[in-house]
Amino acid sequence: MANPLRGEVALVLNGERRVCKLTLGALAELEARLEAESLTALVERFEGGQLRARDVLLLVLAGLRGGGWTGDLPDLVQAEIEGGPLEAARVAARMLALAFQPPR
């Protein structure tokens, strides 16, 4: 089960419930794949509404990998995400919000 206090979000991938989490390593991988200049630039890109489907896909991939999934982009492209693109975008947005939320 996903624990939002730990920055975790659940996603059902190919019928299996997975935990997504933007760890520092996952964020570094995302930053490199999106060729972002900085972590701040990356967040601004997502907050600014300049999202492309590939951005959402790479953000979900980073979260899955941060949650321990060992798949890569070709695996995710072929996977079935329960709830489709809208759910993928919701999970991506939630992960970002949790990753940059001040500790309670």
Backbone bond lengths (Angstrom), bond angles and torsions (degrees), N, CA, C in turn:
res aa  C-N    CA-C-N  psi(-1)  N-CA   C-N-CA  omega(-1)  CA-C   N-CA-C  phi
1 M - - - 1.449 - - 1.531 109.40 -
2 A 1.306 115.78 138.58 1.458 121.14 -179.22 1.523 110.81 -75.46
3 N 1.313 116.14 138.89 1.455 122.80 -179.88 1.534 108.26 -114.36
4 P 1.340 118.13 105.00 1.462 120.13 -177.86 1.528 113.13 -62.97
5 L 1.324 117.96 -24.25 1.468 120.19 177.61 1.525 111.43 -68.23
6 R 1.318 116.50 -18.86 1.468 121.73 176.56 1.536 110.80 -102.90
7 G 1.338 116.79 8.89 1.459 120.95 179.17 1.515 113.53 81.60
8 E 1.317 117.80 17.36 1.460 121.84 -175.57 1.522 111.83 -94.90
9 V 1.325 114.76 143.24 1.462 123.02 176.98 1.521 107.05 -132.53
10 A 1.324 117.32 140.13 1.467 121.12 179.49 1.527 110.75 -88.48
11 L 1.323 114.74 146.38 1.463 122.39 175.92 1.523 106.97 -145.36
12 V 1.334 116.80 133.62 1.458 120.40 177.08 1.520 107.75 -94.91
13 L 1.326 114.40 115.92 1.462 122.57 -176.38 1.520 108.31 -120.24
14 N 1.324 116.41 119.80 1.468 121.78 -177.47 1.527 111.54 52.51
15 G 1.331 115.80 40.15 1.453 121.47 177.18 1.521 114.93 79.16
16 E 1.319 117.77 0.43 1.459 121.82 -179.02 1.526 109.76 -113.09
17 R 1.331 114.92 129.75 1.462 119.68 179.54 1.523 109.18 -73.25
18 R 1.323 116.56 126.12 1.461 123.45 -179.27 1.524 109.66 -120.27
19 V 1.321 115.02 155.21 1.457 121.27 174.94 1.525 107.98 -102.57
20 C 1.319 116.04 131.57 1.461 122.39 176.56 1.525 108.13 -112.63
21 K 1.324 115.52 139.59 1.462 120.13 -179.57 1.523 108.65 -154.80
22 L 1.314 116.42 132.39 1.456 120.44 178.58 1.530 109.96 -89.33
23 T 1.316 115.35 86.84 1.457 120.75 174.93 1.528 108.39 -75.15
24 L 1.309 116.29 169.83 1.465 119.66 177.86 1.523 110.79 -60.29
25 G 1.322 116.52 -41.17 1.464 120.52 177.80 1.516 111.94 -63.42
26 A 1.328 116.61 -41.70 1.463 121.18 178.50 1.528 110.75 -64.49
27 L 1.333 116.24 -39.80 1.473 119.89 177.93 1.526 111.21 -66.41
28 A 1.325 117.53 -38.38 1.466 120.93 178.05 1.522 110.38 -64.17
29 E 1.327 116.55 -41.35 1.468 120.74 177.52 1.525 110.49 -63.80
30 L 1.328 116.39 -42.59 1.464 121.09 179.30 1.522 110.65 -63.44
31 E 1.315 116.08 -44.87 1.464 121.82 178.96 1.535 110.49 -57.09
32 A 1.326 116.46 -43.84 1.466 120.90 179.70 1.531 111.79 -67.94
33 R 1.328 117.05 -44.29 1.475 120.21 -178.33 1.525 112.19 -65.41
34 L 1.343 115.56 -33.21 1.466 119.30 -179.98 1.524 112.31 -92.42
35 E 1.327 116.27 0.47 1.459 122.46 180.00 1.525 111.28 52.94
36 A 1.323 115.56 43.44 1.458 121.15 178.13 1.519 109.02 -81.49
37 E 1.312 116.35 143.83 1.466 121.42 -178.96 1.520 112.32 -70.22
38 S 1.336 116.20 -30.92 1.459 120.41 -178.29 1.515 108.72 -158.92
39 L 1.310 114.73 170.33 1.455 120.12 176.23 1.524 110.03 -64.73
40 T 1.314 117.20 -38.02 1.465 121.84 177.39 1.525 110.42 -62.15
41 A 1.329 116.71 -43.66 1.471 120.70 178.70 1.524 110.76 -62.99
42 L 1.315 115.45 -36.59 1.462 120.57 178.77 1.528 110.53 -63.69
43 V 1.311 116.99 -48.71 1.464 121.56 179.98 1.528 110.08 -63.37
44 E 1.326 117.25 -43.04 1.471 120.67 179.09 1.522 111.32 -60.88
45 R 1.319 115.85 -36.96 1.468 120.44 178.74 1.525 110.30 -61.10
46 F 1.324 116.43 -43.29 1.453 119.75 -179.06 1.523 111.67 -74.68
47 E 1.316 117.45 -38.04 1.466 120.63 -179.76 1.520 112.10 -71.71
48 G 1.328 117.11 -26.74 1.452 121.61 -175.89 1.516 114.78 -79.54
49 G 1.330 117.28 1.93 1.456 120.17 178.39 1.516 113.69 72.71
50 Q 1.329 116.44 21.45 1.461 120.26 -179.23 1.534 110.79 -99.58
51 L 1.299 115.92 33.09 1.456 121.25 -176.50 1.521 112.61 -76.41
52 R 1.295 113.34 140.97 1.456 121.13 170.67 1.523 106.80 -113.66
53 A 1.309 117.52 161.81 1.467 120.80 179.25 1.526 110.20 -57.57
54 R 1.314 117.68 -38.55 1.470 121.28 179.53 1.529 110.96 -63.37
55 D 1.319 117.63 -36.76 1.461 121.34 177.67 1.526 110.63 -61.60
56 V 1.331 115.80 -46.24 1.465 120.28 179.24 1.521 109.65 -62.37
57 L 1.317 116.60 -44.04 1.459 121.35 179.63 1.530 111.16 -59.85
58 L 1.319 117.04 -44.82 1.460 120.49 179.96 1.528 112.13 -69.14
59 L 1.319 116.86 -33.14 1.464 119.98 176.32 1.525 110.64 -68.05
60 V 1.313 116.91 -43.03 1.468 120.75 176.53 1.528 109.56 -62.92
61 L 1.316 117.40 -42.36 1.469 121.15 178.28 1.525 110.79 -59.56
62 A 1.319 116.88 -45.67 1.471 120.60 179.26 1.527 110.45 -60.16
63 G 1.328 116.67 -42.70 1.461 120.43 179.20 1.516 112.65 -65.62
64 L 1.329 116.08 -41.54 1.463 119.84 177.23 1.525 110.82 -61.49
65 R 1.325 115.59 -44.92 1.461 119.67 -179.87 1.531 110.68 -65.83
66 G 1.336 116.92 -37.37 1.460 120.81 175.13 1.522 112.04 -63.97
67 G 1.314 115.92 -25.84 1.460 121.93 177.51 1.514 113.46 -88.87
68 G 1.346 116.61 1.26 1.456 119.87 175.70 1.516 116.40 105.72
69 W 1.323 118.19 -2.48 1.469 120.72 179.05 1.515 108.59 -69.03
70 T 1.320 117.93 139.28 1.459 120.99 -176.95 1.521 112.97 -102.76
71 G 1.315 117.94 4.72 1.455 120.70 178.70 1.518 111.39 -72.06
72 D 1.333 115.35 173.60 1.454 120.95 177.81 1.526 108.83 -132.04
73 L 1.308 116.30 -174.77 1.463 121.54 -173.65 1.533 113.44 -53.73
74 P 1.340 120.45 -47.17 1.470 118.31 179.16 1.534 112.79 -59.75
75 D 1.335 116.93 -33.95 1.463 120.67 178.03 1.527 110.67 -66.90
76 L 1.320 116.39 -42.52 1.464 120.74 -178.80 1.526 110.92 -69.33
77 V 1.311 117.32 -38.32 1.467 120.96 179.37 1.533 110.65 -60.40
78 Q 1.324 116.60 -35.74 1.466 121.52 -179.24 1.530 113.04 -85.34
79 A 1.313 117.39 -11.12 1.460 121.65 -174.28 1.525 112.30 -78.72
80 E 1.320 114.25 158.05 1.457 122.15 174.69 1.526 108.00 -98.68
81 I 1.320 116.59 118.90 1.457 121.48 176.55 1.523 107.02 -99.15
82 E 1.327 115.38 118.68 1.460 119.37 179.03 1.531 108.83 -63.16
83 G 1.315 115.57 124.81 1.457 120.40 -177.54 1.520 112.62 98.19
84 G 1.332 116.59 -7.78 1.452 122.20 174.34 1.520 115.29 66.69
85 P 1.326 115.89 -157.24 1.461 121.45 -176.36 1.529 113.69 -60.16
86 L 1.305 117.08 -35.11 1.467 120.00 -180.00 1.530 110.39 -64.69
87 E 1.318 117.58 -42.55 1.464 121.09 178.42 1.525 110.44 -67.37
88 A 1.327 117.13 -38.96 1.472 120.43 177.39 1.523 110.23 -60.33
89 A 1.327 117.35 -43.69 1.468 121.28 178.94 1.526 111.00 -66.15
90 R 1.331 117.68 -38.51 1.467 121.33 178.48 1.525 110.57 -64.03
91 V 1.330 116.49 -44.96 1.467 121.13 179.02 1.525 110.13 -63.37
92 A 1.320 116.96 -42.69 1.467 120.88 179.13 1.529 110.85 -60.29
93 A 1.318 116.76 -46.77 1.470 120.93 -179.75 1.525 110.87 -64.04
94 R 1.316 117.16 -41.35 1.468 120.90 -179.59 1.526 111.06 -65.36
95 M 1.335 117.00 -41.27 1.466 120.14 178.29 1.520 111.12 -60.84
96 L 1.323 116.78 -44.29 1.468 120.37 178.58 1.522 111.35 -61.37
97 A 1.316 115.80 -45.00 1.464 120.11 -179.46 1.534 110.40 -60.96
98 L 1.325 116.94 -44.57 1.461 120.26 -179.46 1.518 112.74 -69.71
99 A 1.334 117.02 -35.31 1.460 120.40 -177.70 1.528 111.87 -67.22
100 F 1.331 116.88 -29.55 1.454 120.16 -175.83 1.524 113.30 -112.82
101 Q 1.312 116.03 15.35 1.462 121.34 176.17 1.523 109.09 -82.00
102 P 1.326 117.58 132.54 1.469 119.26 178.31 1.530 110.42 -60.51
103 P 1.335 117.16 147.21 1.469 119.83 178.93 1.527 111.04 -62.85
104 R 1.301 114.64 149.28 1.477 119.95 -179.37 1.492 110.14 -90.45
